[in-house]
Amino acid sequence: MQLQLNQSGQMPVLADDENPPFEIDNPNGSSRVVVVCDHARNTVPRVLDDLGVDASVLAQHVAYDIGCEGLARRLARLLDAPLVLSRFSRLVIDLNRHLTDPTSILEISDGIVIPGNRRLSREQAMRRAEEIFLPYHNAVAAQLEHVRVTRGLPVLITVHSFVPQMNGVDRPWHVGVLWNKDDRISRPLLESLTAEADLCVGDNEPYNAHDLAGYTMETQAEARGYPHALLEIRQDLIATEADGLVWAERLARHLQPILSHQEFYEVNRLS
């Protein structure tokens, strides 16, 4: 296929026959919940030639959240919620970072050099933002707005996975719940999860959302006053499809009673 230069003279990041940067699964979900998965896949647009890294790198956590796609699909169905799913690797552009964040497009990730990200011009970085980042977040915003207009105050659940070790330090948590100022979902969810004796549950672990909540939670939910929670599941626990489905069932079991309560739907935290 013949690629065409855009008006700025830059080569498009996505060819006409490549997938759009997001997928909407379970679009007819009728609950007030919207599930999102920012780092679902490790795909790289063809023109970027795998960013110059080996396939073994793209199979690692640096490229995507291992196990999250299957879990998110099942969780969305169980919650009767639409799912917005990313289709390109976080190494191309991180959908959960502000565009001004130095980690938005990494030249080195976990000690691995990413040749295709080195010495990018401002125009090249903006092409990725315009073709991947902005359409994805516009899709998330559109789903939330559809819920707001048709059903009332929406709820955002974001799903991520984390590695069992970081910098040689074990991370014992099976699941973490990240939250900053709004604890309408996180507080009862932490209480419910902690009641399971076999679970090691992290309150703002392995990352602290009081320090860095992430772009999606901050802009799509917190800034709009929508109830929300960011879920982090240890990737070795969901690396297989079967394990991901088990965890989706488990998370849904804890979330469903919380989401059935009406009180936090009645007040927008910004109102």
N, C-alpha and C positions, 0 to 999 in steps of 0.2 A: 504494500500500500504506500502511496506517495504522501509524505507528511508535508504540511504547509506551514510556513512561517506566519506567526500572528502579526498584528499591526505594529508591534514594537520591534519586529525583526527577530524575535526570539523563537526558537523551535518549540512548538507545543509539547507539554509534558505527556499528555494523553492523546493517543491516536483516536480517530473517529470510531474505530472498531473495538476499542478497549472499554472495559467496564467503567461505569461512573464510579466516583470515589465512595459511594455508600450504597447500601442495600436496605430496603425496608422489608422486614420479615413480619409475618402476622399483621398485616396492615389493617385488618378489620377487628383487631382487639378492641374490646368495648369497655375496659376498665379505665380508671383515671391515671394509670401508671404508664410511663414510657421507659423502656429499658434501652440502654446504649452500651456499645462495646467499642471503645476508641481504638483498640490495638488488636483487632480480631485476626488479621492476616499478615503474611510476610511477602506479599506480591509487590513487585517493583515494575513501574511502567517500562515498556520495551526500550524506549529511547534512552533510558538511564543505564541500560546494560548491567543490571544487577548491582549498580553503584560500585562496580569493580571489586566486589567481594565474592568469596567462594560460597557455594550452596550451603556448606556446613555452617557458615555464619548466619545465613538467612534462616536456618533451622533453629537458631538459638533465641533466647529471651530478648536479646538486644534488638531483634527484628520484629517481634510480636509477642503478645501475651498467650503463651502456650495453653491450650485447653479451653480458652474462654469462648470461642465461637460456639461450639456445641452446647456448652453450659448456658450461654446467653439465649440461644434459640429455644432451648427447652424451658428455661425460666420464664421467658416471655409468654410462651404458650400456657404455662401453668398459672401465670398471673393475668392471663387474657389481655396482654399488653402488646402494642407494636414494639418492634425492636429496630433501632438504627445501628447498622453494623458497618464498620470501616472495611474498605477493600484493599488498602495499600499499607505497606510496612511503615512503622513509625520511623524507620531510618530515612524514608523519603521526606517526611515532615511529620512531626509529632502533633497529633490532633488534640492532645491534652496539655499543651504548653502554649502560653501566649506567644504571638509571633515575634515579640521583642525579646523573648527569653533566649539566652545563648544556647539552651538545649533544644530549641525548636528544630534545628537541623544540625546534627552532630557530626563533626569531623572525626572524632574518636569516641567510641562507645564501649565502656567496660574494658578499656585498653586495646580495643580493636580499631585499627585505622579504617575509615570509610573513604576510599579514594574518590568516589563520585560526589562526595560532599565537600571536598577540599577546594578552597579558593573560589567558592561560588560568588558570582556577582550579585548585587542587589536585585537586578532584573531576573536572574535565574531563580533566586529564592522566592521572589514575588510570583513567578509563574506557578511554582508549587503551591503557594498559598491560594492563588486565584483559582486553580483548577482542582485542588484536592481539599485543602483546609476549609475554605469558605463554603463550597457546596455541601460538605459534610455537616458543618455547624448550622447552615441554613436549613438543612433537612431535619436536624434535631429540633431546632426552634419551631419549624412548621408543625411537627408532630405535637409538641407541647402546646402550641397555640390552638391546634385543632381540638385537643382535649379541653383546654380552657373555655373555648367558645361553645363546645357541644355538651360538656359534662361538668364543668366547674374546675376548681383548683387542681392542677395536675401534680403528679409525683414523679420524680426522676430517680431511677436506680441505675447506677453505672457499675460495670463489672470489669475487674482487672485480675491478673494473676501476678504472683511474685516468686522469685527464686528462693530455694531453701537456705542458701548461704549467700552472704554478701561480704566481700573483702575478708574472707576466711572466718566469718562469724556466723554461727548457726542462727536461723530464725525459726523459733519453735512454734510459732502460731500456725494453726490450721486455716484460720480465717481472720481477717481484720475488718473492722468497720471504721471508715474514715468520716469525720465530720468536723465542722468548724463552729459556727454560731448557732445553727439550727439543729436541735436534737430531737425533733418530733418523731423521727423514725429511728435514728441511731440509738437513742437511750433505751427504748423498749426492745429493740433488736439485740443490743448487747446483753440485756438482762435475759432474754429468751435463749440466746445462743449459749451463754455462760451456764445456764441450767443443765446443759448436756455435759455429763461428767467426762466424756471421752474427748471433748473439744478443748483445745487451747485457743482462746479467743483474744484478739488484740484490739484494744481501744485506742484508735489512732496509731495502729501498728500494722505493717512495718514502716509506714510513713506517717508523719504528723500533719494532718490537714490544718491545724492551727498555724503552722508555718507555711505550708504550700498545699492548698486544696486541689490545685489542678484547674486548667482552663474550663473544662466542661462543667464541673460542679460549680465553680465560681460564677461563670457567666450565664449558664443556662438555667440554673436553679437558684443559687444563693442570691444573685443580683435581682431576681424576679420574685423572691419571697416564696418559692415553691418548696414543699417538703422534699427531702432527698436523702440519699445515703450512697456512699461509694464503698463497694465491696471488693476486698482483696482476698483471693483464695490462693493458697500455696500451690504452685504449678505441678509439683510431683503428685499431688492428690487428684488432679483432674487431667493428667496427661493422656489418658485413654478416653475414648468416647463413652465407654460404659461408666467410668468414674465420674466424668463430667455430668452425666445424666443423674447419677446418684446425688451429686452435690446440688444440682438444680432442684431436685425433689426436696432435699434437706432445707435449702434456703427458702424455697416457696412455703414450706411448712411453717417456718418461723415468721415469714413476712405476711402471709395471708391474714392472720388474726389482727396484726397491727394495721394493715391497710383497710381492714373492714371497719375500723373506728371512724366515726364521722367528724370528731371534734377538730382534727387538724386540717380537714378540708374546708372548714368554715372561715378560717382567718388566714389571709395572705399576710405574711410577716412584714410586708412593705406597706400594708394598708393602714 
